[in-house]
Amino acid sequence: MIDQLRELEDLKSLAAAKQARITVAFDLSQRREQAAAGVPAKEQGAGVAAQVALARRESPARGSRLLGLAKALATEMPHALAALETGQLNEWRATRIVKETACLSAEDRCAVDEELAANTGTLSGCGDRAIIAAVRAAAYRRDPRSVAKRASHAVNERTVSLRPAPDTMARLTALLPVAQGVAAYAALTRHADTLRSSGDERSKGQIMADQLVENVTGTPGGVAGLEVQLVMTDRTLFQGDSEPARLAGYGIVPAEWARKAVRTESEANAGELNIWLRRLYTAPGTGELLAMDSKARLFPPGLRRFLQIRDDTCRTPYCDAPIRHHDHIIPRHQDGPTTSNNGQGLCEACNHTKETPGFSARPVPGPRHTVELQTPTSHTYHSTAPPPPGTAPDVAGAGPNCTDPETLPKGLPKSGQQRKHGVVVLGRVVPHRPLAAAAAAAAAPP
Ligand SMILES: [Zn+2]
């Protein structure tokens, strides 16, 4: 069995090396085709990473990293590629080697590859850290200035990201140049110390977190001119049902949490917050979202909101990025209508990819709203909208066939049957206060 484990591991490495070679060859052939079609040199290669991602069932962002890895291995690091082929490196370690040498010139990278000669067994028995250390040492020897260059390159990667954490919490992470990170942290700490010394009973961490949200959003409690959307079945909202809800931009939240959030907001902030409620209707069986309130609302911004709720994240398969563009699946210039069926939510990168020559998309029949994406190599991929909350077995099959949005009731669904197919979206909007105004208000005496 142990021999089998090792054999399969070698096979995975071999497959990764083979995928890298194929990726590079595919990139070349696409560029050649694009050049022949008259695509300007600097635009050649567009859409390659997206196709690699679809084929490998990865997100477009990871697709472009895999393309970068393949090119680096095939053109500048033949020893590392050979080591991958023979199982002396795995794909992850090869990725690290490529990453650690990213700041070097092609020539220096080749030299580092030669020095390491990974395929001769120099790295056998080395763990991730030992390999990274060896690569760094070789890189610094080759080009000491790359340390400085690398630091200036790293600044470009500053970013803020959000990840879900357990118990309906979220991690808001900022990757910052060290001086800014330290300064921001020190400011929050100082503020917390001041409040605590004047009797604030919240913990230091709690004060820092509250202050961070308040500073960034410009509103105590933290929702400023933003829309927060909670999608749930009307049974969850009104009847204490346990079917979980979905918080846009976060994911699934427990039913009780969703109800409590609605109650708290409506009681505490009735004067300031504008809570709205929007009903959606789902097709029996499949849970396809059919309409919002009435047909009259199905135009921007109502239509945009509908797409946002139906699609939740970018519709490209394997891409979990937030929706940034509301796209006409069949473009307007090809007479694609402005309808929910011809609309989809896409992230910025995927919207850009879709505009690349050779890519096309069209809505096709499916269990729920389905888009067929065709790539320049004539491969097709399907994207079906995620099931809305409540698309559980109890929705399947039974109930009235509310396929015509015009026949849907105007008021809140009253009958049991209609309720069965209702999905409620709750949003709250606060008038936006610019940061400066909020700061002035905070500074003013009460
Ligand atoms: Zn995307």
Residues whose N, C-alpha, C, O or C-beta is under 5 A from the ligand:
A	BS01	ZN	C314 T316 C319 A321 C347 C350
